[in-house]
Amino acid sequence: MKSSIVNLEDFPATKEYVYLNAASISLMPLPVLRKMKDFQEELGLRGTVWFDEEIETMAMEDARNEASKLVGADIDEIALLSSTTEALCTIAWSLDFKQGDNVVTTDMEFPSVIYPWMRIGKEKGVEVRLAKNKEGIVEVADLEKLVDDRTRVLAISHVEYASGLRFNLEELHQVTSKHGALLVVDAIQSLGVVPINVKKEEVDIFASGSYKWLLGPFGASILYVKRDIYDKLDPPFVGWRSTEEPFEFKPTQLGYAKTAKKFEYSTTNYASKIGLAEAIKYLQRIGIKRVYDHVLKLTGNLMQSLLNLRGVRVITPRENERRAGIVTIRFEKADYIEVAKKLGERGIIVSPRFESVRFSPHVYNTEEDMVKASEELKKIIS
């Protein structure tokens, strides 16, 4: 019997294979799936007989409330969108850039963290400065060298998708605050596994989709915008949900909601927001600190066992404070794509990324899973 911090019956796939791919798409617990299914069935079968204006107006409030508690934000500072990419684009196009401004990020970022600023750069003459990685690692000092008084944004992933490097958000804030720049964080590889308090860590803007470490569905994301920032921004996309009273339908008067809801502009996949709320509740019942300790122990033990394998190099930092749920390894001779494929054939699900193999266990994984992954990898590369 596998030891676990969750009821593995909630994750039936764990009986079939060792799933170490939460950094790509996490398994979703059955209670979350059932909640979404019940909502969608009620909506599909009964339409507005059930889903009336009042229910639709309030359909995302449970998720908003749960998200605000999860990240330590005021509820008015939370908007709910469809993806991290949409959230980052929304912010990028809300900001008033001037020619000669710059945005600082890294050359190892997930494309959605960089592309919005590149697009703006083409149109407005904004420079995008990239700190160079050394085998997946970028030091804060390398970022700081690029930040100056014309820097408007430092755009960064809390945990890097490729190497698993985790930045210290308070340290990054110290860099941006010296120059009046905004700290814009992609938290999709940390939220749900790393305890985060946006007030304590002084993050300005923060976005995360729900289908990775939050155990949720596609089609839902959390956007946190500090109140004194969203007050000054006009949303780039506007629609009937951008207003204070969406069902008043005043086509000749454009007045935004007085909260971060101003960034929610359209009819959306409400079932995904219902799923997001339920997924956060599921994680909170376990306790995010407990999730963090469990995943850090699993990844730490996996790293230790991999360090002893000849021809394998662990890219992810070993220090607890510089990593989270990702372990990335490279090979001296073996082909990383072939290794990932062979692991999959043996029932161990991982991702080939960054010319490496990436492991990412979550709450449904166990010590036994780590041992099996290590043993099968040893067989493959030998």
C-alpha positions as CSV (number, residue, x, y, z in Angstrom):
1,M,0.0,0.0,0.0
2,K,1.4,3.4,-1.0
3,S,1.8,6.0,1.7
4,S,0.3,9.3,0.7
5,I,-0.9,12.6,2.1
6,V,-4.1,12.3,0.0
7,N,-6.7,9.6,-0.6
8,L,-5.3,8.0,-3.7
9,E,-8.9,6.9,-4.7
10,D,-9.3,10.6,-5.7
11,F,-6.6,10.0,-8.3
12,P,-7.5,6.7,-10.0
13,A,-4.6,7.1,-12.6
14,T,-2.1,6.5,-9.8
15,K,-3.0,2.8,-9.9
16,E,-1.9,2.6,-13.5
17,Y,1.3,4.6,-13.7
18,V,3.7,6.9,-11.8
19,Y,2.6,10.3,-12.8
20,L,5.5,12.8,-12.4
21,N,4.2,15.6,-14.7
22,A,2.4,18.2,-12.6
23,A,4.5,20.9,-14.2
24,S,2.9,20.1,-17.5
25,I,-0.7,19.1,-16.5
26,S,-1.6,17.9,-13.0
27,L,-4.0,15.0,-12.3
28,M,-7.3,16.4,-11.0
29,P,-9.0,15.0,-8.0
30,L,-12.4,13.3,-8.5
31,P,-14.2,15.8,-6.1
32,V,-13.2,18.6,-8.4
33,L,-14.2,16.8,-11.6
34,R,-17.6,15.9,-10.0
35,K,-18.3,19.5,-8.9
36,M,-17.6,20.8,-12.5
37,K,-19.7,18.0,-14.0
38,D,-22.7,18.7,-11.7
39,F,-22.5,22.4,-12.6
40,Q,-22.2,21.8,-16.4
41,E,-25.1,19.2,-16.3
42,E,-27.4,21.6,-14.4
43,L,-26.5,24.4,-16.8
44,G,-26.9,22.2,-19.9
45,L,-30.2,20.6,-18.9
46,R,-32.0,23.7,-17.4
47,G,-30.4,26.8,-18.9
48,T,-31.7,30.1,-17.4
49,V,-34.4,28.2,-15.5
50,W,-31.5,27.5,-13.1
51,F,-28.6,29.8,-14.3
52,D,-30.4,33.1,-14.0
53,E,-28.8,36.6,-13.8
54,E,-28.2,36.5,-10.1
55,I,-26.4,33.1,-10.3
56,E,-24.3,34.1,-13.3
57,T,-23.3,37.4,-11.5
58,M,-22.1,35.4,-8.5
59,A,-20.7,32.4,-10.4
60,M,-17.1,33.3,-9.9
61,E,-17.2,34.7,-6.4
62,D,-16.4,31.4,-4.7
63,A,-13.3,31.1,-6.7
64,R,-12.4,34.7,-6.1
65,N,-12.8,34.3,-2.4
66,E,-10.7,31.1,-2.3
67,A,-8.0,32.6,-4.4
68,S,-7.7,35.7,-2.3
69,K,-7.3,33.6,0.9
70,L,-4.8,31.3,-0.9
71,V,-2.5,34.2,-1.9
72,G,-3.1,36.6,1.0
73,A,-4.8,39.3,-1.1
74,D,-7.8,41.4,-0.6
75,I,-10.8,40.0,-2.5
76,D,-11.1,43.2,-4.6
77,E,-7.6,42.6,-5.9
78,I,-8.4,39.3,-7.6
79,A,-9.6,38.9,-11.2
80,L,-10.5,35.5,-12.8
81,L,-9.5,34.9,-16.4
82,S,-8.9,31.9,-18.6
83,S,-5.2,31.4,-18.6
84,T,-1.9,32.8,-17.3
85,T,-1.1,34.1,-20.8
86,E,-4.4,36.0,-21.0
87,A,-3.7,37.5,-17.6
88,L,-0.1,38.6,-18.5
89,C,-1.3,40.1,-21.8
90,T,-4.1,41.9,-20.1
91,I,-1.6,43.6,-17.8
92,A,1.0,44.2,-20.5
93,W,-1.5,46.1,-22.6
94,S,-2.9,48.0,-19.7
95,L,0.4,49.7,-18.9
96,D,1.3,53.0,-20.6
97,F,4.7,52.4,-22.1
98,K,6.8,55.2,-23.6
99,Q,9.6,54.9,-26.2
100,G,12.8,54.2,-24.4
101,D,11.2,52.2,-21.6
102,N,12.5,48.7,-20.9
103,V,11.3,45.4,-19.5
104,V,13.7,43.0,-17.8
105,T,13.3,39.2,-17.9
106,T,15.4,36.1,-18.7
107,D,16.3,34.1,-21.8
108,M,15.0,30.9,-20.3
109,E,11.5,32.1,-19.6
110,F,8.3,30.4,-20.8
111,P,7.4,32.3,-24.0
112,S,4.2,33.8,-22.6
113,V,6.3,35.6,-20.0
114,I,8.3,37.3,-22.7
115,Y,6.1,37.6,-25.9
116,P,3.7,40.2,-24.6
117,W,6.5,42.6,-23.9
118,M,8.2,41.8,-27.2
119,R,5.0,42.6,-29.0
120,I,4.6,45.9,-27.2
121,G,8.3,46.6,-27.8
122,K,7.7,46.5,-31.6
123,E,4.9,49.0,-31.5
124,K,6.1,51.4,-28.8
125,G,9.9,51.2,-28.9
126,V,10.2,49.3,-25.6
127,E,13.4,47.3,-25.1
128,V,13.2,43.8,-23.7
129,R,16.4,42.9,-21.8
130,L,17.2,39.3,-21.2
131,A,19.4,38.1,-18.4
132,K,21.3,35.0,-19.7
133,N,21.0,31.7,-18.0
134,K,23.8,29.4,-17.1
135,E,22.5,25.8,-17.5
136,G,19.0,27.0,-16.5
137,I,20.1,29.2,-13.6
138,V,19.8,33.0,-13.5
139,E,21.1,34.9,-10.5
140,V,19.3,37.9,-9.1
141,A,22.5,39.9,-9.5
142,D,22.3,39.2,-13.2
143,L,18.8,40.6,-13.3
144,E,19.7,43.6,-11.2
145,K,22.5,44.6,-13.6
146,L,19.8,45.1,-16.3
147,V,17.3,47.1,-14.2
148,D,17.6,50.9,-14.4
149,D,15.3,54.0,-14.0
150,R,13.7,53.3,-17.4
151,T,12.7,49.8,-16.4
152,R,8.9,49.6,-16.1
153,V,8.6,45.9,-15.4
154,L,10.6,43.0,-14.2
155,A,8.7,40.0,-15.6
156,I,9.7,36.7,-14.1
157,S,8.5,33.2,-13.2
158,H,8.4,32.4,-9.5
159,V,9.6,28.9,-10.4
160,E,11.2,28.4,-13.8
161,Y,9.4,25.8,-15.9
162,A,12.6,24.4,-17.4
163,S,15.2,24.2,-14.6
164,G,12.9,24.3,-11.5
165,L,14.9,27.3,-10.1
166,R,12.8,29.3,-7.6
167,F,13.3,33.0,-7.1
168,N,13.0,34.8,-3.8
169,L,10.1,37.2,-4.5
170,E,11.1,39.6,-1.7
171,E,14.6,39.8,-3.1
172,L,13.2,40.6,-6.5
173,H,11.0,43.3,-5.0
174,Q,14.0,45.0,-3.5
175,V,15.5,45.2,-7.0
176,T,12.4,46.7,-8.6
177,S,11.5,49.1,-5.8
178,K,14.9,50.9,-6.1
179,H,13.8,52.0,-9.6
180,G,10.0,52.3,-9.4
181,A,9.5,49.2,-11.6
182,L,6.7,46.7,-11.3
183,L,7.3,43.1,-10.2
184,V,5.1,41.0,-12.5
185,V,5.2,37.3,-11.5
186,D,4.1,34.2,-13.4
187,A,3.3,31.8,-10.5
188,I,1.9,28.8,-12.5
189,Q,4.8,26.6,-11.4
190,S,4.5,27.5,-7.7
191,L,1.0,28.4,-6.7
192,G,-0.5,25.3,-5.1
193,V,2.8,23.9,-3.9
194,V,4.6,26.9,-2.5
195,P,3.0,28.9,0.3
196,I,2.7,32.5,-1.1
197,N,1.6,35.7,0.5
198,V,1.6,38.5,-2.0
199,K,1.4,41.3,0.6
200,K,4.3,39.9,2.7
201,E,6.4,39.2,-0.4
202,E,5.4,42.6,-1.9
203,V,4.4,41.4,-5.4
204,D,2.8,44.0,-7.6
205,I,1.1,41.7,-10.1
206,F,0.7,38.0,-10.1
207,A,-0.9,35.4,-12.4
208,S,-1.4,31.7,-12.4
209,G,-3.5,29.2,-14.3
210,S,-5.1,26.3,-12.4
211,Y,-4.3,23.1,-14.3
212,K,-0.8,22.5,-12.9
213,W,-0.1,22.7,-9.1
214,L,-3.5,24.0,-8.2
215,L,-5.1,20.6,-9.3
216,G,-7.7,22.5,-11.3
217,P,-8.9,22.6,-14.9
218,F,-8.0,24.4,-18.1
219,G,-9.9,27.7,-18.6
220,A,-9.3,29.3,-15.2
221,S,-6.6,31.6,-14.0
222,I,-6.0,33.9,-11.1
223,L,-4.8,37.5,-11.6
224,Y,-3.8,39.5,-8.6
225,V,-3.2,43.2,-9.1
226,K,-2.4,45.4,-6.1
227,R,-5.1,48.0,-5.5
228,D,-3.1,51.1,-6.0
229,I,-2.0,49.7,-9.3
230,Y,-5.4,48.5,-10.7
231,D,-6.9,51.8,-9.7
232,K,-4.7,53.5,-12.3
233,L,-5.1,51.0,-15.2
234,D,-7.6,50.9,-17.9
235,P,-8.3,47.4,-19.1
236,P,-7.2,46.7,-22.8
237,F,-10.2,44.4,-23.4
238,V,-13.6,45.5,-22.4
239,G,-17.1,44.0,-22.5
240,W,-20.3,43.6,-20.5
241,R,-18.6,42.1,-17.5
242,S,-16.1,45.0,-17.2
243,T,-18.7,47.1,-15.4
244,E,-19.8,47.4,-11.8
245,E,-23.3,46.1,-12.7
246,P,-22.9,43.8,-15.7
247,F,-26.6,43.1,-16.2
248,E,-27.6,46.8,-16.4
249,F,-26.5,46.8,-20.1
250,K,-25.8,50.5,-20.6
251,P,-24.2,50.5,-24.1
252,T,-23.7,54.3,-24.2
253,Q,-21.9,54.5,-20.8
254,L,-18.5,52.8,-20.3
255,G,-17.8,52.7,-16.6
256,Y,-15.4,50.1,-15.2
257,A,-15.9,48.0,-12.0
258,K,-14.2,49.6,-9.0
259,T,-12.1,46.5,-8.4
260,A,-9.9,44.1,-10.3
261,K,-13.1,42.8,-11.8
262,K,-12.6,45.5,-14.4
263,F,-10.3,43.0,-16.2
264,E,-13.1,40.4,-16.5
265,Y,-14.7,41.4,-19.7
266,S,-16.8,38.5,-21.1
267,T,-18.9,35.5,-20.7
268,T,-16.5,32.7,-19.7
269,N,-16.2,29.0,-18.9
270,Y,-17.9,29.2,-15.6
271,A,-17.5,25.5,-14.9
272,S,-13.7,26.0,-14.9
273,K,-14.0,28.7,-12.2
274,I,-16.2,26.4,-10.2
275,G,-13.5,23.7,-10.6
276,L,-10.8,26.2,-9.5
277,A,-12.7,27.0,-6.3
278,E,-13.1,23.3,-5.5
279,A,-9.5,22.6,-6.3
280,I,-8.2,25.3,-3.9
281,K,-10.5,24.0,-1.2
282,Y,-9.1,20.5,-1.8
283,L,-5.5,21.8,-1.4
284,Q,-6.4,23.9,1.7
285,R,-7.9,20.9,3.4
286,I,-4.5,19.2,3.1
287,G,-2.7,22.5,4.0
288,I,-0.3,24.2,1.5
289,K,2.6,24.0,4.0
290,R,2.0,20.2,4.2
291,V,1.8,20.0,0.4
292,Y,5.1,22.0,0.2
293,D,6.9,19.8,2.8
294,H,5.7,16.6,1.0
295,V,6.7,17.7,-2.5
296,L,10.1,19.2,-1.3
297,K,10.8,15.8,0.4
298,L,9.9,13.8,-2.7
299,T,12.0,16.0,-5.0
300,G,14.9,16.2,-2.5
301,N,15.1,12.4,-2.2
302,L,14.8,12.0,-6.0
303,M,17.6,14.4,-6.5
304,Q,19.8,12.6,-4.0
305,S,19.3,9.3,-5.8
306,L,19.9,10.8,-9.2
307,L,23.2,12.4,-8.1
308,N,24.6,8.9,-7.8
309,L,23.8,7.9,-11.4
310,R,26.8,8.1,-13.8
311,G,26.2,10.3,-16.8
312,V,23.4,12.2,-15.1
313,R,23.6,15.9,-14.1
314,V,21.0,17.5,-12.0
315,I,20.2,21.1,-13.2
316,T,17.8,22.1,-10.5
317,P,19.3,23.8,-7.5
318,R,19.6,21.5,-4.5
319,E,18.9,24.2,-1.8
320,N,15.4,23.9,-0.5
321,E,14.8,27.6,-0.8
322,R,15.8,27.7,-4.5
323,R,13.5,24.9,-5.8
324,A,9.9,23.6,-5.5
325,G,8.3,20.7,-7.3
326,I,10.5,20.4,-10.4
327,V,13.6,18.3,-10.8
328,T,15.4,18.7,-14.2
329,I,18.3,16.4,-15.2
330,R,20.6,16.3,-18.2
331,F,22.6,13.4,-19.7
332,E,26.2,13.2,-20.8
333,K,25.4,10.7,-23.6
334,A,21.8,9.6,-23.5
335,D,19.2,11.4,-25.7
336,Y,16.7,13.2,-23.4
337,I,13.7,12.7,-25.7
338,E,14.4,9.0,-25.9
339,V,14.9,8.7,-22.1
340,A,11.5,10.5,-21.5
341,K,9.9,8.2,-24.0
342,K,11.3,5.0,-22.5
343,L,10.3,6.1,-19.0
344,G,6.8,6.6,-20.4
345,E,6.8,3.1,-21.8
346,R,7.6,1.9,-18.3
347,G,4.7,3.8,-16.8
348,I,6.6,6.8,-15.5
349,I,5.2,10.0,-16.9
350,V,7.7,12.9,-17.3
351,S,8.4,15.7,-19.8
352,P,11.3,16.3,-22.1
353,R,12.2,20.0,-21.7
354,F,15.2,22.3,-22.0
355,E,17.3,19.4,-23.6
356,S,16.6,17.6,-20.3
357,V,14.1,15.4,-18.6
358,R,11.8,17.1,-16.1
359,F,10.2,15.3,-13.1
360,S,7.4,17.0,-11.2
361,P,5.7,15.0,-8.4
362,H,2.7,16.3,-6.5
363,V,0.4,15.4,-3.6
364,Y,-0.6,12.1,-5.2
365,N,3.0,10.8,-5.4
366,T,4.8,8.8,-2.8
367,E,8.3,7.8,-1.8
368,E,7.8,4.5,-3.6
369,D,7.2,6.5,-6.8
370,M,10.5,8.2,-6.5
371,V,12.3,5.0,-5.9
372,K,10.7,3.4,-8.9
373,A,11.5,6.4,-11.1
374,S,15.1,6.4,-10.1
375,E,15.5,2.6,-10.6
376,E,13.9,2.6,-14.0
377,L,16.0,5.6,-15.1
378,K,19.2,3.7,-14.0
379,K,18.2,0.7,-16.1
380,I,17.5,2.9,-19.2
381,I,20.8,4.9,-19.2
382,S,22.9,1.8,-18.4
